[in-house]
């Protein structure tokens, strides 16, 4: 992985190994989760308000292809990339099963090495969902590689974990200090683990992305996600409290673009347009 430090390269390999292991159970774990479903609806609606109809999307950390298949079914063409070979294997089968081989292509590639992409576009849209970009301490390097891959007025839509999450911090009340403070890790990042594999995550506020891209992109919008609605790791919440969940969704959709709600959720969604 040319251009990356040894530490960053090791973290990428650990991340790829972790998500490859999880790929065989990923859909089973999350597809039926009502809060995950809510998040996908929100992210897709946000992207589609800026996307060029039937345009070409470069998806980073595409995972098992849930979003790639959805957008292909809406008429978009998607080039789905991921560093985890296991995820790409599941995605490849899903493309066949959903008869989307004509609209979805895929490639194993790290988003820190987009200059090594076989298919460099140009694309109408670059998309990264559910905090895949938080698995690098070189997000500035990733962001700087976007402009050459996009057409004129191309769009970037990213779903990222911010440095502060209201719901996580509130876990102090339950004595869960480690979780409540993990986003305060700063440059050293926070240790995470999936399927027995450990890797590091870093947290980035919207201002980091906006400032890094300000010379080439203008910010279109920032929306908070799971700010009022609880994070999906609070298992069973939507099923136990269906009326409350519906009420919280309604209020989050009203408040999503306003301060402070747009930047203190479990995630935020940000879209920018190439100048």
WOZIRA-V333592 format. One record per pair of residues at least 24 apart in sequence whose ideal C-beta (glycine too) atoms are under 10 Angstrom apart, sorted by the first residue. I is the first residue (numbers start at 1). J is the second residue. If there is no record, write none. Layout:
i & j
I & J
I & J
This chain:
i & j
1 & 83
1 & 110
1 & 112
1 & 113
1 & 116
2 & 112
2 & 113
2 & 115
2 & 116
3 & 112
3 & 113
3 & 115
3 & 138
3 & 141
4 & 110
4 & 112
4 & 113
4 & 136
4 & 137
4 & 138
4 & 141
5 & 137
5 & 138
7 & 137
7 & 189
7 & 200
8 & 112
8 & 136
8 & 137
8 & 138
8 & 141
8 & 200
9 & 110
9 & 112
10 & 199
10 & 200
11 & 135
11 & 136
11 & 137
11 & 138
11 & 189
11 & 198
11 & 199
11 & 200
11 & 201
11 & 202
12 & 83
12 & 110
12 & 111
12 & 112
12 & 113
12 & 135
12 & 136
12 & 138
12 & 199
13 & 83
13 & 110
13 & 197
13 & 199
14 & 135
14 & 192
14 & 193
14 & 194
14 & 197
14 & 198
14 & 199
14 & 200
15 & 61
15 & 83
15 & 84
15 & 110
15 & 132
15 & 135
15 & 136
15 & 192
15 & 194
15 & 197
15 & 198
15 & 199
15 & 200
15 & 201
16 & 82
16 & 83
16 & 84
16 & 85
16 & 86
16 & 87
16 & 108
16 & 110
16 & 135
16 & 197
16 & 199
17 & 83
17 & 84
17 & 85
17 & 86
17 & 194
17 & 195
17 & 196
17 & 197
17 & 198
17 & 199
18 & 84
18 & 86
18 & 135
18 & 192
18 & 193
18 & 194
18 & 195
18 & 196
18 & 197
18 & 198
18 & 199
19 & 61
19 & 63
19 & 64
19 & 82
19 & 83
19 & 84
19 & 85
19 & 86
19 & 87
19 & 132
19 & 135
19 & 194
19 & 195
19 & 197
19 & 199
20 & 82
20 & 83
20 & 84
20 & 85
20 & 86
20 & 87
20 & 88
20 & 89
20 & 90
20 & 194
20 & 195
20 & 197
21 & 84
21 & 86
21 & 194
21 & 195
21 & 196
21 & 197
22 & 63
22 & 64
22 & 84
22 & 86
22 & 87
22 & 194
22 & 195
22 & 197
23 & 63
23 & 64
23 & 82
23 & 84
23 & 85
23 & 86
23 & 87
23 & 88
23 & 89
23 & 90
23 & 91
23 & 195
24 & 64
24 & 86
24 & 87
24 & 89
24 & 90
24 & 195
25 & 195
26 & 63
26 & 64
26 & 66
26 & 84
26 & 86
26 & 87
26 & 90
26 & 194
27 & 63
27 & 64
27 & 65
27 & 66
27 & 90
27 & 94
30 & 63
30 & 64
30 & 66
30 & 130
30 & 232
31 & 64
31 & 66
32 & 239
33 & 232
33 & 233
33 & 235
33 & 236
33 & 237
33 & 238
33 & 239
34 & 232
34 & 236
34 & 237
34 & 238
34 & 239
34 & 242
34 & 245
34 & 249
35 & 226
35 & 229
35 & 230
35 & 231
35 & 232
35 & 233
35 & 234
35 & 235
35 & 236
35 & 237
35 & 238
35 & 239
35 & 245
35 & 248
35 & 249
35 & 266
36 & 66
36 & 130
36 & 231
36 & 232
36 & 233
36 & 238
37 & 232
37 & 238
38 & 225
38 & 226
38 & 229
38 & 232
38 & 238
38 & 245
38 & 246
38 & 248
38 & 249
38 & 252
38 & 253
39 & 129
39 & 130
39 & 159
39 & 225
39 & 226
39 & 229
39 & 231
39 & 232
39 & 266
39 & 267
39 & 269
40 & 66
40 & 67
40 & 70
40 & 129
40 & 130
41 & 249
42 & 159
42 & 223
42 & 224
42 & 225
42 & 226
42 & 229
42 & 249
42 & 252
42 & 253
42 & 256
42 & 267
42 & 269
43 & 67
43 & 127
43 & 129
43 & 130
43 & 157
43 & 158
43 & 159
43 & 223
43 & 225
43 & 267
43 & 269
44 & 70
44 & 71
44 & 74
44 & 127
44 & 129
44 & 157
45 & 223
45 & 253
45 & 269
46 & 157
46 & 159
46 & 220
46 & 221
46 & 223
46 & 225
46 & 256
46 & 269
46 & 270
46 & 271
47 & 71
47 & 76
47 & 125
47 & 127
47 & 129
47 & 155
47 & 157
47 & 159
47 & 269
47 & 271
48 & 74
48 & 76
48 & 125
48 & 157
49 & 155
49 & 157
49 & 220
49 & 221
49 & 271
50 & 124
50 & 125
50 & 155
50 & 156
50 & 157
50 & 220
50 & 221
50 & 271
50 & 272
50 & 273
51 & 76
51 & 124
51 & 125
51 & 127
51 & 155
51 & 157
51 & 271
52 & 76
52 & 124
52 & 125
52 & 151
52 & 153
52 & 154
52 & 155
53 & 124
54 & 103
54 & 124
55 & 123
55 & 124
55 & 125
55 & 151
55 & 154
55 & 155
56 & 103
56 & 119
56 & 121
56 & 122
56 & 123
56 & 124
56 & 125
56 & 150
56 & 151
56 & 154
57 & 104
57 & 121
57 & 123
57 & 124
57 & 125
57 & 126
57 & 127
57 & 155
57 & 157
58 & 107
58 & 111
58 & 114
58 & 117
58 & 119
58 & 120
58 & 121
58 & 122
58 & 123
58 & 124
58 & 125
58 & 126
58 & 127
58 & 128
58 & 146
58 & 149
58 & 150
58 & 154
58 & 156
59 & 91
59 & 104
59 & 106
59 & 123
59 & 125
59 & 126
59 & 127
59 & 128
59 & 129
59 & 132
60 & 109
60 & 110
60 & 111
60 & 114
60 & 126
60 & 127
60 & 128
60 & 129
60 & 132
60 & 133
60 & 142
60 & 146
60 & 158
61 & 87
61 & 110
61 & 111
61 & 127
61 & 128
61 & 129
61 & 130
61 & 131
61 & 132
61 & 133
61 & 134
61 & 135
61 & 159
62 & 87
62 & 88
62 & 91
62 & 104
62 & 106
62 & 107
62 & 127
62 & 128
62 & 129
62 & 132
63 & 87
63 & 88
63 & 90
63 & 91
63 & 129
63 & 130
63 & 132
64 & 88
64 & 89
64 & 90
64 & 91
64 & 92
64 & 93
64 & 94
65 & 90
65 & 91
65 & 92
65 & 93
65 & 94
65 & 95
65 & 97
65 & 98
65 & 100
65 & 104
65 & 106
66 & 90
66 & 91
66 & 94
66 & 129
66 & 130
67 & 127
67 & 128
67 & 129
67 & 130
68 & 94
68 & 95
68 & 98
68 & 100
68 & 103
68 & 104
68 & 105
68 & 106
68 & 127
69 & 94
69 & 95
69 & 97
69 & 98
69 & 99
69 & 100
69 & 103
69 & 104
70 & 98
70 & 100
71 & 100
71 & 103
71 & 104
71 & 125
71 & 127
72 & 98
72 & 99
72 & 100
72 & 101
72 & 102
72 & 103
72 & 104
73 & 98
73 & 99
73 & 100
73 & 103
73 & 104
74 & 103
75 & 103
76 & 103
76 & 104
76 & 124
76 & 125
76 & 127
77 & 102
77 & 103
77 & 104
77 & 105
77 & 123
77 & 124
78 & 103
78 & 104
78 & 105
78 & 106
78 & 123
78 & 125
78 & 127
79 & 104
79 & 105
79 & 106
79 & 107
79 & 109
79 & 117
79 & 118
79 & 119
79 & 120
79 & 121
79 & 123
79 & 149
80 & 104
80 & 105
80 & 106
80 & 107
80 & 127
81 & 105
81 & 106
81 & 107
81 & 108
81 & 109
81 & 110
81 & 111
81 & 114
81 & 117
81 & 118
81 & 119
81 & 128
82 & 106
82 & 107
82 & 108
82 & 109
82 & 110
82 & 111
82 & 132
83 & 108
83 & 109
83 & 110
83 & 111
83 & 112
83 & 113
83 & 132
83 & 135
84 & 108
84 & 132
110 & 135
110 & 136
110 & 142
111 & 135
111 & 136
111 & 138
111 & 139
111 & 141
111 & 142
111 & 143
111 & 145
111 & 146
112 & 136
112 & 137
112 & 138
112 & 139
112 & 141
112 & 142
112 & 145
113 & 141
113 & 142
113 & 145
114 & 141
114 & 142
114 & 144
114 & 145
114 & 146
114 & 148
114 & 149
115 & 145
115 & 148
115 & 149
117 & 145
117 & 149
119 & 149
120 & 148
120 & 149
121 & 148
121 & 149
121 & 150
121 & 151
121 & 154
122 & 148
122 & 149
122 & 150
122 & 151
122 & 152
122 & 154
123 & 149
123 & 150
123 & 151
123 & 154
123 & 155
123 & 156
124 & 150
124 & 151
124 & 152
124 & 153
124 & 154
124 & 155
125 & 150
125 & 151
125 & 154
125 & 155
125 & 156
125 & 157
125 & 271
126 & 150
126 & 154
126 & 155
126 & 156
126 & 157
126 & 158
126 & 272
126 & 274
127 & 155
127 & 156
127 & 157
127 & 158
127 & 159
127 & 271
128 & 156
128 & 157
128 & 158
128 & 159
128 & 160
129 & 157
129 & 158
129 & 159
129 & 160
129 & 267
129 & 269
130 & 159
130 & 160
130 & 161
130 & 225
130 & 232
130 & 266
130 & 267
131 & 158
131 & 159
131 & 160
131 & 161
131 & 162
131 & 201
131 & 203
131 & 204
131 & 266
131 & 267
132 & 158
132 & 159
132 & 160
133 & 158
133 & 159
133 & 160
133 & 161
133 & 201
133 & 202
133 & 204
133 & 209
134 & 159
134 & 160
134 & 161
134 & 162
134 & 189
134 & 190
134 & 192
134 & 200
134 & 201
134 & 202
134 & 203
134 & 204
134 & 267
135 & 189
135 & 192
135 & 199
135 & 200
135 & 201
135 & 202
136 & 189
136 & 200
136 & 201
136 & 202
136 & 204
137 & 187
137 & 188
137 & 189
137 & 200
137 & 201
137 & 202
138 & 202
139 & 202
139 & 204
139 & 208
139 & 209
139 & 212
140 & 204
140 & 208
140 & 209
140 & 211
140 & 212
140 & 213
141 & 212
142 & 212
143 & 204
143 & 208
143 & 209
143 & 212
143 & 213
143 & 216
143 & 217
143 & 272
144 & 212
144 & 213
144 & 215
144 & 216
146 & 212
146 & 213
146 & 216
146 & 217
146 & 272
146 & 274
147 & 213
147 & 215
147 & 216
147 & 217
147 & 274
147 & 275
148 & 216
149 & 274
150 & 216
150 & 217
150 & 273
150 & 274
151 & 274
152 & 273
152 & 274
152 & 275
153 & 273
153 & 274
153 & 275
154 & 217
154 & 272
154 & 273
154 & 274
155 & 217
155 & 220
155 & 271
155 & 272
155 & 273
155 & 274
156 & 209
156 & 213
156 & 217
156 & 219
156 & 220
156 & 270
156 & 271
156 & 272
156 & 273
156 & 274
157 & 220
157 & 221
157 & 269
157 & 270
157 & 271
157 & 272
158 & 204
158 & 206
158 & 209
158 & 267
158 & 268
158 & 269
158 & 270
158 & 271
158 & 272
159 & 223
159 & 225
159 & 267
159 & 268
159 & 269
159 & 270
160 & 203
160 & 204
160 & 205
160 & 206
160 & 208
160 & 209
160 & 222
160 & 225
160 & 267
160 & 268
160 & 269
160 & 270
161 & 190
161 & 201
161 & 202
161 & 203
161 & 204
161 & 205
161 & 225
161 & 265
161 & 266
161 & 267
161 & 268
162 & 203
162 & 204
162 & 205
162 & 206
162 & 207
162 & 208
162 & 222
162 & 224
162 & 225
162 & 227
162 & 262
162 & 263
162 & 264
162 & 265
162 & 266
162 & 267
162 & 268
163 & 202
163 & 203
163 & 204
163 & 205
163 & 207
163 & 208
163 & 263
163 & 264
164 & 203
164 & 205
164 & 260
164 & 263
164 & 264
164 & 265
165 & 203
165 & 224
165 & 226
165 & 227
165 & 231
165 & 263
165 & 264
165 & 265
165 & 266
165 & 267
166 & 224
166 & 226
166 & 227
166 & 228
166 & 230
166 & 260
166 & 261
166 & 264
166 & 265
166 & 266
167 & 226
167 & 227
167 & 228
167 & 229
167 & 230
167 & 231
167 & 233
167 & 234
167 & 264
167 & 265
167 & 266
168 & 231
168 & 233
168 & 264
168 & 265
168 & 266
169 & 264
170 & 230
171 & 234
179 & 233
204 & 268
204 & 270
205 & 263
205 & 264
205 & 268
206 & 262
206 & 263
206 & 268
206 & 269
206 & 270
207 & 263
209 & 268
209 & 270
209 & 272
210 & 270
210 & 272
213 & 270
213 & 272
213 & 274
213 & 275
214 & 272
214 & 275
215 & 275
216 & 272
216 & 273
216 & 274
216 & 275
217 & 271
217 & 272
217 & 273
217 & 274
217 & 275
218 & 272
218 & 273
218 & 274
218 & 275
219 & 270
219 & 271
219 & 272
219 & 273
220 & 270
220 & 271
220 & 272
220 & 273
221 & 256
221 & 257
221 & 262
221 & 269
221 & 270
221 & 271
221 & 272
222 & 256
222 & 257
222 & 259
222 & 262
222 & 263
222 & 268
222 & 269
222 & 270
222 & 271
222 & 272
223 & 252
223 & 253
223 & 255
223 & 256
223 & 257
223 & 258
223 & 261
223 & 262
223 & 263
223 & 265
223 & 267
223 & 268
223 & 269
223 & 270
223 & 271
224 & 252
224 & 255
224 & 256
224 & 257
224 & 258
224 & 259
224 & 260
224 & 261
224 & 262
224 & 263
224 & 264
224 & 265
224 & 266
224 & 267
224 & 268
224 & 269
225 & 252
225 & 256
225 & 261
225 & 262
225 & 265
225 & 266
225 & 267
225 & 268
225 & 269
226 & 252
226 & 265
226 & 266
226 & 267
226 & 268
227 & 251
227 & 252
227 & 255
227 & 256
227 & 258
227 & 260
227 & 261
227 & 262
227 & 263
227 & 264
227 & 265
227 & 266
227 & 267
227 & 268
228 & 252
228 & 253
228 & 254
228 & 255
228 & 256
228 & 261
228 & 264
228 & 265
229 & 253
229 & 256
229 & 265
229 & 266
230 & 266
231 & 265
231 & 266
231 & 267
232 & 266
233 & 266
234 & 266
